[in-house]
Each structure stands twice: as structure tokens, then as C-alpha cells.
Amino acid sequence: MALLSGRFRDQRSTEYDFIGSIMVRCPGCAKAALVVEAPEDCDPAGRVLFRPRRLVCRGCGLSRVWSGRRVTLSGGTAQPATDPYFGLPLWLQAETRHGWLWAYDLEHLDLIRRFVQASLRERAPWHDTGRKMALVARLPAWIKRARNRDEVLRAVSRIHASLAAA
């Protein structure tokens, strides 16, 4: 059985909190690349989701700019996840018998790990912010189930191992 770490308190994180830097598979060399906000076009008053992005790969030097209007967020775990801007496969994902476990960046993966590992999971009160559905509330039921805890934590470990290999 997994080592349980007490308590998890929901900080009301959403999917938008983790799209600042997204780890993807480079289409040129199949190594880890990053999708980040384009610094020269950064408008702090603009919406976070639609700010211009840049794909940067340190492995092969590939660089692309996205300044489109269409964003496609991953909707489920039945198939491998892609980044919302370029449609490239996410680097931080692993398949389980229930579906795909994926994360945009290491902070997102750590949030999932802490949530799954906790024996006591506390929801944030929704009445003080008006935001009812935070990221952990939107996780698929198979990730939240205690009987799948070990399998999900093994998948998180496999994802971390893929980083070491990269």
C-alpha cells in the first residue's frame, strides 16, 4: 500500500494555472520541448489562455510561434493528451488500465500526486470565491478512488522516470 501523507487542502487551482509552461514531445527530434508564453508579445492585461505562445526545443533548436485564436483543451483520459496550442503530445503522461494520466508541467503533476497520496482530502469552500469546480474536483473518478491509489502513484513515478531518461 502507498505511503499516505495525511492531508490535502484544495487551493482552488484550475487548469489555467498550469498552462504557463507546458512540456510536450518535439515534432522534430521527439525529445522534451516547452510551450511557453512569447515574451515579446506578452500583454499582462490579456487573457492568459489566448496570449501568444512559443514552442522551444533545446534538443534540435526548433522554435515555432502560435498566435492563433483557437485553443483546444484536453477533454478526458480516454486517449493521449495534447497541448492546447500546437496539438503536440504532452511529455508528462502515462497510460493506465483506466485511462491516461497526464499533466502540463511538474507543478501540475505534483498537485495530482499530493491529492492522490493524501488520506484526507479537503475541498476549498466555494462560497467565498464563487469558483465551484477546481482542478481536483474535475479529476476523473478513477484517479480519485482509493482503490486505484497505488496504480496512479506508479503512473506518476513512471512519468518522473521519463524525465530522467530525457
Secondary structure, DSSP 8 states (H G I E B T S, - for coil): -----SEEE-----GGGG-SEEEEE-TTTSSEEEEEE-GGG--TTS-GGGS-EEEE-TTT--EEEE--S-------SSS--B-TTT--BBSSEEE-SS-EEE-SSHHHHHHHHHHHH-SEEE---GGGTS----TGGGS-HHHH-GGGHHHHHHHHHHHHHHHHH-
